[in-house]
Amino acid sequence: MKVADAMTPRSEVVTVEIPGTRDDVLEYLQERAFSSVPVIKQTDDGEEFRGIVSRDALIEQPDEDQLALLVEEVPTTTADTDITEVAALMVREGARRVPVVDGKLEGIVTVTDVVHAIASGEADGTSPLDEVATREINCVYEGTPLPVAERELSHADVPYAIVLDDDGDMSGMITEVDILDVARVVEGEADTGESIADDDDDWKWESVKAVGNSYMPTRNVEIPLEPVRDFMTEGLITVSKRQDAQDAAQLMIDKDIEQIPLVGGDSLDGIVQDIDLLNALQ
């Protein structure tokens, strides 16, 4: 399968143009939860791809307003590249979105696009999940206050935690997206009132806060103090060692999730994340 068969075509890709400002990018990062936006420039020869502006660039250069100075060079691929090659590139570079460029921008290919290819059988999904699962599992107690759970996910540098009950059994899943959904965001530096976290609160985040594939550009974020059990997803979907990468990919697409616990009998043996399925193609 080629990248051309999986990518989002140029006609559907949101871009920003040079010259421009950081505000041109913020609109898409805030409202559409993109992780980055491709940058183009109109020349006498037509449209020219210049790179991307990512949320990380906005974090690292908070005082830079000119779009041209925020642009980053990134790995690219071509439409005729095999999907296994771009999967390897994503894993190697830690890139979830790769521009498809052949002189000009032709589209974008994402981790989810590759997972779709595995689910449909157009990319190899025969690897047993026991071989691709991550053995290090992030967990949190269901009685943990949500702001503490957010900090735990941040420190663990993973977008999820399996929730455990009083007996240490799995009772649900909490993700950074779940936290984003219930967080109260207040932008700007004006007086925000007593209901917003002050400088001493652990759940106050400055500038831009990364949450999974979404970020919250803000000065203050208030996270509810209630326990994780009130916000987690119950009724966990799981997979077993006997299943393969295609089985997991199909579940991820059908249920719109990015990670699935791997179980063996009554034991929790690992976690299968979407990026693990890309590893299975190598």
N, C-alpha and C positions, 0 to 999 in steps of 0.2 A: 504494500500500500504506500502511496506517495503522499507527501505533505499536502499537495493540491487537493487530494480527496478528503482531507480532514479539516483543513484550515477555514477560518472565517475570511471571506473574500474582501478585497479592498473596499468595495461598495458598502460594506457593513461595518467597517472599522472607523471608530472615532479618532480624529487626529487634531493636532493644533499646529498653527503655522508660525514660522519666523518671518517678520518680527512679531513679538508678542510679549506678554507678561505672565508672571506666576498665577495671576488670577484666572487666566484662560485655562490653565491646567486644573486649578482647584475646583472649578465647577464640575469637572468629570470625576475627580478623585472623591469629592464629597457626595455628589448626588447619585453616581452610578457605581460607586465602590470598586472602581478600577484600581489596579496596583501600579499601573504606569500608562502613559499615553504616548503614542508615536508622534514624532515631530517631523514636519515636512517644510520645504521651502519651494516657492514657485520661482522657476528660472525661465530664461528664454527657451530652454529645451524642454520645458514641462516641469512636472512635479519631481522633486528630489528628496529622498529620505535622508534625514540628518541624524537620527538617533531616537532616544526616548527621554521623557522626563518622568522620574519615579518619585514616589513619596519619600524615599530615603534622601533624594537630592534636596527636596524641600525642607526636610528635617535638618540636614547637615549645613544648608546654606539659607538660614531663615531670613537674612537681610538682603538676599539677592532677588531682584525683581525681574531682571531681563531673562526672557525665555532662552535666548541663545547661550547664555552662560550657565544654564541649568541642564543643558542637554548632555546626555551620557552616550558614549558608544557602547553597544551591546552586541552579544553574539546574534547572528542572523542565520537563516537557512534559506533554501530555495524551494520552489514548488515541486521540483522533480526529485527532491531528496527523499530517501526511504524513511518511513515513519519511525523505524527502529533507531536510525541515526539521530533524528531530532530528539527522541526520547533520551538517548544517551547524553546528548548535549544539555538537556534540561536538568538531568541528574547531576552532571558534572559541574554545571555553572549555577545550580540552584535557581534556575529561571522557570517560572510557571507560564510565562508568555514569551514567545519568540517571534519577532517580526520575520515575515517572508519577503525577501528582497531579491530582485534581479534587475539591477539598474534603478528601479523604483519600487516603492512599497506595493506588494501584491496581496498582502493579507497578514493575518496573525494566527499562529497555532498555539494552543494551550494544553496544559496537563489534562484538562477535562476532555479536550478533543482526542487525545491519545487513549484515555480511558474508554471513550465511546468506541474507538476502533477495536479495542480489546473486547469490549462487551459484544460487539456485532460479529466478532470472529474474523475481522479483516486484519487484525494484528494478532500475533501468537499469544494465546492465553492459557496454554497448557501447563505452565509451571505450577506445581503444588503450592498451596498457600503456606504450608509448613516451611518451605524453602525461602519465601519472600517476606514473611512477616517480621516485624521488629519485635525483639524480645523485651526491650526496655519499655515498660508500661507506666504511663502517668495516671495516678489515681488521686482522688480527693474524698474526704468524708462528707456524707450528705448533710451533716449539720454545720458545716463550715460556712461562715458568713460569705456572701457572694464577693465582696471586695477582697477578702483574703484569698478566695479561690482564684480571682483574676490575677492577683500577684503571683500565686503559685504557678499558674499557666505561663505567665510572663517569665518567671525565673527558670522554669523548665524548658522554655523556648519551644513549646509545642502548642498546637491550637485546640487541644482537647484534654479532658480528664475523664476517666471512667469513675463513676460515683459508687462508693461503697457504703453499705448500711452498718448498723451496730454490730452485726455478726461478721462483717468483712466480706459479705456477698455483694455482687454487682446489683445495683438498683437503678442505674441509669447512666446517661452521658451528659456532660456539660461541655460546651464549646465556646470559643471566643465570640462566635457569631451570636450565640444565645445571650451572652453578656452584653454585646453591642445592642441587641434588640431592646433591652430594658434599661440601658444607661441613659441618663438625662444629660444632654450635651448643651452647653452654653458657650457661644462664641464671643470673642472680643474681650476687652479689658475693662468694661464698665462694671459698676457695682452689681454683683450677682445675687445679693441678698444672703440671708443667713442659712438658706437651705443648701447652698453649694459648699463643697469641701474647701477648707482653708489651707494655708501653706503647710500646716503640720499634718494634714491627713494623708494616709498612705495611698488613698485612691484618687488623689489629685494628680493629673498628668499634664505636663506642659507641652505646648506646641502640637505635635502630631503623634497620636497613639496608634500603634499597629494592632489590629485585631484580626488574626487569620489572614484572609485575602482582602479584608476591609480595614480602613483606617478612619479615625475620627479626628479631623483637624479641629482643634478646640483649645481653649484656655483652661476650662474646667470640665470635669466629668463626674457626675454623681452616680454611684452604683448603689442599688438597693441593699440594705443591710440584712435582709432576710436570708435564711439558709439556702444552700445550693439545691436542696430537695424541691424548693418552690419553683425552680427555673429549669431544672434538668429535663431531658427527654427520657421518659420511662419506656418500658417494653423494648429493651435492647435487641437489635438485630445482630446476630452473631454468625460466624462461619467456622467450619471445622477443618482440621488438617487434611481431610480427604478431598476437600474441594480445591478448585484451581483458580488461577487468576481471572479467567473469564467469568466464573461464578461471582467473584467479588466485584468485578467491574459492572456486571449487570445489576447487582444490588445497589451499588453506589449511584448508578444512573437512575434506577427506578425509584429509589428512596431519597435522592438528592442529598447524599452524605459523602464525606471524604475519608472516613475511617470506620473500621468495623473490628470489634474484638474477635480474636481467634481463641476458641475454646476446645478443650479436650475433656469430655465427660463433664465433671463439675468444676474443672480447674480453668483458670484464665491463663492462657499460654503465650499470648502476644497480641499485637495490634497490627492490622493491615491498613496502611494509609494509601491514598491514591498514588503517591510518588513511589511506593513499594512496587506497585504494579508496573511502573515504567522500568524499574530495575529488572523485572522479569523478562523484558524484551532484549536484554543485553546478553 
